[in-house]
C-alpha cells in the first residue's frame, strides 16, 4: 500500500520497483517495508521518523544512510 496526501493506493509492485521509479533526491528507503519522502518529515526520534501523523520505523541498516543524507540538506 502506498500512503499519500491524496489517500491510500493499493499496488502489486515490489517496493524495490517503486523505489527505482521515484526520484532519489526526494525519497529513500528507511526500512525493508518503508520508503519516505524527505519533504514530509516532521520529526526524527531514535528509531523512527514522523511523516505527517504516521510513525515510520527506521531500521539499523538504513539509519546511517538516512542521517548522512539529512546532514547534507
Biopython code that builds the backbone (N, CA, C, O; Angstrom):
import numpy as np
from Bio.PDB.StructureBuilder import StructureBuilder

atoms = [
    (1, "UNK", "N", (0.843, -1.166, 0.000)),
    (1, "UNK", "CA", (0.000, 0.000, 0.000)),
    (1, "UNK", "C", (0.897, 1.240, 0.000)),
    (1, "UNK", "O", (1.932, 1.278, 0.665)),
    (2, "UNK", "N", (0.482, 2.226, -0.745)),
    (2, "UNK", "CA", (1.190, 3.498, -0.800)),
    (2, "UNK", "C", (0.302, 4.548, -0.147)),
    (2, "UNK", "O", (-0.859, 4.714, -0.522)),
    (3, "UNK", "N", (0.861, 5.260, 0.839)),
    (3, "UNK", "CA", (0.115, 6.327, 1.503)),
    (3, "UNK", "C", (0.587, 7.661, 0.952)),
    (3, "UNK", "O", (1.784, 7.948, 0.925)),
    (4, "UNK", "N", (-0.367, 8.473, 0.513)),
    (4, "UNK", "CA", (-0.056, 9.806, 0.004)),
    (4, "UNK", "C", (-0.991, 10.814, 0.659)),
    (4, "UNK", "O", (-1.891, 10.441, 1.412)),
    (5, "UNK", "N", (-0.774, 12.073, 0.371)),
    (5, "UNK", "CA", (-1.673, 13.098, 0.908)),
    (5, "UNK", "C", (-3.061, 12.993, 0.283)),
    (5, "UNK", "O", (-4.030, 13.541, 0.810)),
    (6, "UNK", "N", (-3.152, 12.291, -0.836)),
    (6, "UNK", "CA", (-4.439, 12.100, -1.513)),
    (6, "UNK", "C", (-5.129, 10.800, -1.122)),
    (6, "UNK", "O", (-6.179, 10.467, -1.670)),
    (7, "UNK", "N", (-4.546, 10.061, -0.177)),
    (7, "UNK", "CA", (-5.164, 8.810, 0.263)),
    (7, "UNK", "C", (-4.249, 7.617, 0.081)),
    (7, "UNK", "O", (-3.074, 7.761, -0.255)),
    (8, "UNK", "N", (-4.806, 6.436, 0.306)),
    (8, "UNK", "CA", (-4.058, 5.188, 0.189)),
    (8, "UNK", "C", (-4.299, 4.565, -1.179)),
    (8, "UNK", "O", (-5.398, 4.637, -1.729)),
    (9, "UNK", "N", (-3.241, 3.949, -1.721)),
    (9, "UNK", "CA", (-3.324, 3.312, -3.027)),
    (9, "UNK", "C", (-2.748, 1.904, -2.916)),
    (9, "UNK", "O", (-1.648, 1.716, -2.396)),
    (10, "UNK", "N", (-3.489, 0.927, -3.404)),
    (10, "UNK", "CA", (-3.017, -0.455, -3.378)),
    (10, "UNK", "C", (-2.235, -0.719, -4.654)),
    (10, "UNK", "O", (-2.663, -0.346, -5.747)),
    (11, "UNK", "N", (-1.085, -1.365, -4.505)),
    (11, "UNK", "CA", (-0.248, -1.706, -5.648)),
    (11, "UNK", "C", (0.275, -3.124, -5.472)),
    (11, "UNK", "O", (0.411, -3.620, -4.353)),
    (12, "UNK", "N", (0.563, -3.761, -6.588)),
    (12, "UNK", "CA", (1.113, -5.111, -6.544)),
    (12, "UNK", "C", (2.582, -5.110, -6.956)),
    (12, "UNK", "O", (3.187, -6.171, -7.112)),
    (13, "UNK", "N", (3.150, -3.930, -7.132)),
    (13, "UNK", "CA", (4.574, -3.805, -7.447)),
    (13, "UNK", "C", (5.395, -4.006, -6.186)),
    (13, "UNK", "O", (4.927, -3.757, -5.075)),
    (14, "UNK", "N", (6.618, -4.459, -6.374)),
    (14, "UNK", "CA", (7.511, -4.602, -5.225)),
    (14, "UNK", "C", (8.000, -3.221, -4.796)),
    (14, "UNK", "O", (8.001, -2.275, -5.584)),
    (15, "UNK", "N", (8.411, -3.123, -3.548)),
    (15, "UNK", "CA", (8.924, -1.855, -3.036)),
    (15, "UNK", "C", (10.192, -1.460, -3.789)),
    (15, "UNK", "O", (10.435, -0.277, -4.032)),
    (16, "UNK", "N", (10.988, -2.441, -4.149)),
    (16, "UNK", "CA", (12.212, -2.174, -4.909)),
    (16, "UNK", "C", (11.882, -1.535, -6.265)),
    (16, "UNK", "O", (12.570, -0.613, -6.704)),
    (17, "UNK", "N", (10.838, -2.023, -6.916)),
    (17, "UNK", "CA", (10.439, -1.475, -8.214)),
    (17, "UNK", "C", (9.903, -0.051, -8.058)),
    (17, "UNK", "O", (10.210, 0.825, -8.866)),
    (18, "UNK", "N", (9.111, 0.171, -7.029)),
    (18, "UNK", "CA", (8.585, 1.512, -6.763)),
    (18, "UNK", "C", (9.731, 2.464, -6.454)),
    (18, "UNK", "O", (9.765, 3.589, -6.953)),
    (19, "UNK", "N", (10.670, 2.009, -5.629)),
    (19, "UNK", "CA", (11.826, 2.834, -5.254)),
    (19, "UNK", "C", (12.619, 3.257, -6.488)),
    (19, "UNK", "O", (13.080, 4.396, -6.566)),
    (20, "UNK", "N", (12.781, 2.359, -7.444)),
    (20, "UNK", "CA", (13.563, 2.676, -8.648)),
    (20, "UNK", "C", (12.885, 3.731, -9.523)),
    (20, "UNK", "O", (13.553, 4.393, -10.317)),
    (21, "UNK", "N", (11.569, 3.894, -9.387)),
    (21, "UNK", "CA", (10.832, 4.866, -10.199)),
    (21, "UNK", "C", (10.740, 6.246, -9.547)),
    (21, "UNK", "O", (10.389, 7.221, -10.211)),
    (22, "UNK", "N", (11.051, 6.331, -8.265)),
    (22, "UNK", "CA", (10.939, 7.600, -7.543)),
    (22, "UNK", "C", (12.253, 8.377, -7.604)),
    (22, "UNK", "O", (13.318, 7.765, -7.692)),
    (23, "UNK", "N", (12.203, 9.703, -7.558)),
    (23, "UNK", "CA", (13.445, 10.494, -7.572)),
    (23, "UNK", "C", (14.260, 10.268, -6.295)),
    (23, "UNK", "O", (13.755, 10.463, -5.189)),
    (24, "UNK", "N", (15.504, 9.861, -6.451)),
    (24, "UNK", "CA", (16.362, 9.542, -5.309)),
    (24, "UNK", "C", (16.646, 10.738, -4.424)),
    (24, "UNK", "O", (16.926, 10.567, -3.237)),
    (25, "UNK", "N", (16.584, 11.944, -4.968)),
    (25, "UNK", "CA", (16.860, 13.118, -4.143)),
    (25, "UNK", "C", (15.724, 13.419, -3.174)),
    (25, "UNK", "O", (15.920, 14.164, -2.214)),
    (26, "UNK", "N", (14.541, 12.857, -3.405)),
    (26, "UNK", "CA", (13.394, 13.121, -2.529)),
    (26, "UNK", "C", (12.964, 11.924, -1.692)),
    (26, "UNK", "O", (12.369, 12.095, -0.628)),
    (27, "UNK", "N", (13.257, 10.720, -2.158)),
    (27, "UNK", "CA", (12.779, 9.513, -1.488)),
    (27, "UNK", "C", (13.932, 8.613, -1.074)),
    (27, "UNK", "O", (14.982, 8.587, -1.715)),
    (28, "UNK", "N", (13.718, 7.877, 0.007)),
    (28, "UNK", "CA", (14.732, 6.946, 0.498)),
    (28, "UNK", "C", (14.078, 5.830, 1.284)),
    (28, "UNK", "O", (13.087, 6.041, 1.983)),
    (29, "UNK", "N", (14.638, 4.650, 1.163)),
    (29, "UNK", "CA", (14.173, 3.527, 1.966)),
    (29, "UNK", "C", (14.777, 3.660, 3.360)),
    (29, "UNK", "O", (15.977, 3.899, 3.502)),
    (30, "UNK", "N", (13.948, 3.504, 4.385)),
    (30, "UNK", "CA", (14.419, 3.596, 5.766)),
    (30, "UNK", "C", (14.172, 2.302, 6.535)),
    (30, "UNK", "O", (14.546, 2.175, 7.701)),
    (31, "UNK", "N", (13.535, 1.347, 5.864)),
    (31, "UNK", "CA", (13.176, 0.070, 6.475)),
    (31, "UNK", "C", (12.849, -0.865, 5.319)),
    (31, "UNK", "O", (12.532, -0.391, 4.228)),
    (32, "UNK", "N", (12.916, -2.148, 5.518)),
    (32, "UNK", "CA", (12.633, -3.055, 4.400)),
    (32, "UNK", "C", (11.209, -2.907, 3.870)),
    (32, "UNK", "O", (10.920, -3.314, 2.744)),
    (33, "UNK", "N", (10.327, -2.332, 4.669)),
    (33, "UNK", "CA", (8.927, -2.172, 4.266)),
    (33, "UNK", "C", (8.500, -0.726, 4.037)),
    (33, "UNK", "O", (7.326, -0.475, 3.763)),
    (34, "UNK", "N", (9.429, 0.235, 4.142)),
    (34, "UNK", "CA", (9.043, 1.649, 4.065)),
    (34, "UNK", "C", (10.000, 2.486, 3.230)),
    (34, "UNK", "O", (11.221, 2.359, 3.326)),
    (35, "UNK", "N", (9.404, 3.352, 2.403)),
    (35, "UNK", "CA", (10.111, 4.435, 1.721)),
    (35, "UNK", "C", (9.530, 5.724, 2.264)),
    (35, "UNK", "O", (8.341, 5.781, 2.576)),
    (36, "UNK", "N", (10.343, 6.758, 2.382)),
    (36, "UNK", "CA", (9.823, 8.042, 2.860)),
    (36, "UNK", "C", (10.173, 9.157, 1.883)),
    (36, "UNK", "O", (11.119, 9.056, 1.102)),
    (37, "UNK", "N", (9.389, 10.209, 1.950)),
    (37, "UNK", "CA", (9.637, 11.435, 1.197)),
    (37, "UNK", "C", (10.258, 12.427, 2.181)),
    (37, "UNK", "O", (9.639, 12.765, 3.189)),
    (38, "UNK", "N", (11.466, 12.892, 1.899)),
    (38, "UNK", "CA", (12.161, 13.813, 2.804)),
    (38, "UNK", "C", (11.369, 15.085, 3.071)),
    (38, "UNK", "O", (11.458, 15.653, 4.159)),
    (39, "UNK", "N", (10.599, 15.535, 2.096)),
    (39, "UNK", "CA", (9.838, 16.776, 2.252)),
    (39, "UNK", "C", (8.713, 16.648, 3.272)),
    (39, "UNK", "O", (8.167, 17.658, 3.716)),
    (40, "UNK", "N", (8.363, 15.433, 3.646)),
    (40, "UNK", "CA", (7.243, 15.204, 4.566)),
    (40, "UNK", "C", (7.691, 14.895, 5.992)),
    (40, "UNK", "O", (6.849, 14.647, 6.854)),
    (41, "UNK", "N", (8.998, 14.904, 6.261)),
    (41, "UNK", "CA", (9.496, 14.602, 7.605)),
    (41, "UNK", "C", (9.107, 15.722, 8.562)),
    (41, "UNK", "O", (9.369, 16.897, 8.304)),
    (42, "UNK", "N", (8.482, 15.341, 9.665)),
    (42, "UNK", "CA", (8.100, 16.285, 10.708)),
    (42, "UNK", "C", (9.103, 16.225, 11.853)),
    (42, "UNK", "O", (9.492, 17.259, 12.396)),
    (43, "UNK", "N", (9.527, 15.000, 12.226)),
    (43, "UNK", "CA", (10.428, 14.817, 13.364)),
    (43, "UNK", "C", (11.140, 13.482, 13.218)),
    (43, "UNK", "O", (10.646, 12.574, 12.549)),
    (44, "UNK", "N", (12.305, 13.370, 13.847)),
    (44, "UNK", "CA", (13.052, 12.118, 13.869)),
    (44, "UNK", "C", (13.362, 11.777, 15.311)),
    (44, "UNK", "O", (13.890, 12.604, 16.055)),
    (45, "UNK", "N", (13.035, 10.567, 15.703)),
    (45, "UNK", "CA", (13.380, 10.037, 17.024)),
    (45, "UNK", "C", (14.506, 9.036, 16.828)),
    (45, "UNK", "O", (15.055, 8.927, 15.732)),
    (46, "UNK", "N", (14.856, 8.302, 17.883)),
    (46, "UNK", "CA", (15.953, 7.342, 17.796)),
    (46, "UNK", "C", (15.796, 6.352, 16.644)),
    (46, "UNK", "O", (16.670, 6.251, 15.782)),
    (47, "UNK", "N", (14.690, 5.632, 16.634)),
    (47, "UNK", "CA", (14.499, 4.583, 15.635)),
    (47, "UNK", "C", (13.220, 4.754, 14.834)),
    (47, "UNK", "O", (12.657, 3.779, 14.335)),
    (48, "UNK", "N", (12.762, 5.992, 14.711)),
    (48, "UNK", "CA", (11.551, 6.243, 13.927)),
    (48, "UNK", "C", (11.560, 7.663, 13.384)),
    (48, "UNK", "O", (12.281, 8.539, 13.864)),
    (49, "UNK", "N", (10.744, 7.854, 12.380)),
    (49, "UNK", "CA", (10.593, 9.166, 11.764)),
    (49, "UNK", "C", (9.099, 9.462, 11.690)),
    (49, "UNK", "O", (8.293, 8.576, 11.405)),
    (50, "UNK", "N", (8.744, 10.702, 11.946)),
    (50, "UNK", "CA", (7.350, 11.115, 11.881)),
    (50, "UNK", "C", (7.107, 11.753, 10.519)),
    (50, "UNK", "O", (7.715, 12.766, 10.173)),
    (51, "UNK", "N", (6.210, 11.144, 9.756)),
    (51, "UNK", "CA", (5.829, 11.634, 8.437)),
    (51, "UNK", "C", (4.365, 12.025, 8.541)),
    (51, "UNK", "O", (3.490, 11.160, 8.596)),
    (52, "UNK", "N", (4.096, 13.314, 8.567)),
    (52, "UNK", "CA", (2.722, 13.752, 8.820)),
    (52, "UNK", "C", (2.314, 13.314, 10.212)),
    (52, "UNK", "O", (2.890, 13.763, 11.203)),
    (53, "UNK", "N", (1.327, 12.441, 10.290)),
    (53, "UNK", "CA", (0.890, 11.897, 11.578)),
    (53, "UNK", "C", (1.270, 10.431, 11.739)),
    (53, "UNK", "O", (0.896, 9.798, 12.726)),
    (54, "UNK", "N", (2.010, 9.890, 10.777)),
    (54, "UNK", "CA", (2.398, 8.482, 10.784)),
    (54, "UNK", "C", (3.810, 8.312, 11.335)),
    (54, "UNK", "O", (4.722, 9.057, 10.974)),
    (55, "UNK", "N", (3.978, 7.329, 12.207)),
    (55, "UNK", "CA", (5.304, 6.982, 12.720)),
    (55, "UNK", "C", (5.839, 5.840, 11.868)),
    (55, "UNK", "O", (5.202, 4.794, 11.744)),
    (56, "UNK", "N", (7.006, 6.048, 11.286)),
    (56, "UNK", "CA", (7.632, 5.063, 10.411)),
    (56, "UNK", "C", (8.918, 4.580, 11.079)),
    (56, "UNK", "O", (9.752, 5.399, 11.465)),
    (57, "UNK", "N", (9.092, 3.261, 11.224)),
    (57, "UNK", "CA", (10.318, 2.761, 11.841)),
    (57, "UNK", "C", (11.530, 2.958, 10.930)),
    (57, "UNK", "O", (11.418, 2.922, 9.704)),
    (58, "UNK", "N", (12.678, 3.165, 11.550)),
    (58, "UNK", "CA", (13.946, 3.246, 10.829)),
    (58, "UNK", "C", (14.764, 2.038, 11.260)),
    (58, "UNK", "O", (15.002, 1.842, 12.452)),
    (59, "UNK", "N", (15.191, 1.233, 10.308)),
    (59, "UNK", "CA", (15.983, 0.058, 10.666)),
    (59, "UNK", "C", (17.437, 0.454, 10.921)),
    (59, "UNK", "O", (17.904, 1.481, 10.428)),
    (60, "UNK", "N", (18.137, -0.354, 11.682)),
    (60, "UNK", "CA", (19.560, -0.104, 11.956)),
    (60, "UNK", "C", (20.351, -0.085, 10.662)),
    (60, "UNK", "O", (21.332, 0.649, 10.538)),
    (61, "UNK", "N", (19.933, -0.884, 9.705)),
    (61, "UNK", "CA", (20.631, -0.970, 8.420)),
    (61, "UNK", "C", (20.582, 0.352, 7.652)),
    (61, "UNK", "O", (21.572, 0.743, 7.035)),
    (62, "UNK", "N", (19.444, 1.039, 7.684)),
    (62, "UNK", "CA", (19.271, 2.247, 6.880)),
    (62, "UNK", "C", (19.503, 3.546, 7.651)),
    (62, "UNK", "O", (19.590, 4.609, 7.038)),
    (63, "UNK", "N", (19.603, 3.485, 8.962)),
    (63, "UNK", "CA", (19.735, 4.707, 9.757)),
    (63, "UNK", "C", (20.985, 5.525, 9.407)),
    (63, "UNK", "O", (20.877, 6.742, 9.257)),
    (64, "UNK", "N", (22.166, 4.908, 9.269)),
    (64, "UNK", "CA", (23.351, 5.717, 8.920)),
    (64, "UNK", "C", (23.188, 6.465, 7.594)),
    (64, "UNK", "O", (23.609, 7.615, 7.474)),
    (65, "UNK", "N", (22.582, 5.817, 6.605)),
    (65, "UNK", "CA", (22.356, 6.467, 5.308)),
    (65, "UNK", "C", (21.381, 7.627, 5.447)),
    (65, "UNK", "O", (21.576, 8.685, 4.849)),
    (66, "UNK", "N", (20.339, 7.429, 6.231)),
    (66, "UNK", "CA", (19.355, 8.490, 6.444)),
    (66, "UNK", "C", (20.002, 9.691, 7.114)),
    (66, "UNK", "O", (19.806, 10.823, 6.672)),
    (67, "UNK", "N", (20.765, 9.466, 8.167)),
    (67, "UNK", "CA", (21.390, 10.560, 8.896)),
    (67, "UNK", "C", (22.388, 11.308, 8.007)),
    (67, "UNK", "O", (22.486, 12.533, 8.072)),
    (68, "UNK", "N", (23.117, 10.578, 7.190)),
    (68, "UNK", "CA", (24.073, 11.211, 6.276)),
    (68, "UNK", "C", (23.346, 12.107, 5.265)),
    (68, "UNK", "O", (23.771, 13.233, 5.003)),
    (69, "UNK", "N", (22.269, 11.606, 4.713)),
    (69, "UNK", "CA", (21.516, 12.407, 3.733)),
    (69, "UNK", "C", (20.877, 13.624, 4.377)),
    (69, "UNK", "O", (20.834, 14.693, 3.768)),
    (70, "UNK", "N", (20.382, 13.482, 5.594)),
    (70, "UNK", "CA", (19.778, 14.622, 6.288)),
    (70, "UNK", "C", (20.820, 15.685, 6.613)),
    (70, "UNK", "O", (20.523, 16.878, 6.563)),
    (71, "UNK", "N", (22.035, 15.264, 6.945)),
    (71, "UNK", "CA", (23.109, 16.219, 7.236)),
    (71, "UNK", "C", (23.523, 17.005, 5.996)),
    (71, "UNK", "O", (24.027, 18.122, 6.108)),
    (72, "UNK", "N", (23.313, 16.425, 4.817)),
    (72, "UNK", "CA", (23.657, 17.106, 3.564)),
    (72, "UNK", "C", (22.617, 18.137, 3.154)),
    (72, "UNK", "O", (22.893, 18.993, 2.313)),
    (73, "UNK", "N", (21.425, 18.068, 3.737)),
    (73, "UNK", "CA", (20.352, 19.009, 3.348)),
    (73, "UNK", "C", (20.586, 20.388, 3.898)),
    (73, "UNK", "O", (19.781, 21.290, 3.664)),
]
sb = StructureBuilder()
sb.init_structure("model")
sb.init_model(0)
sb.init_chain("A")
sb.init_seg("    ")
for serial, (resi, resn, name, xyz) in enumerate(atoms, 1):
    if name == "N":
        sb.init_residue(resn, " ", resi, " ")
    sb.init_atom(name, np.array(xyz, "f"), 0.0, 1.0, " ", f" {name:<3s}", serial, name[0])
structure = sb.get_structure()
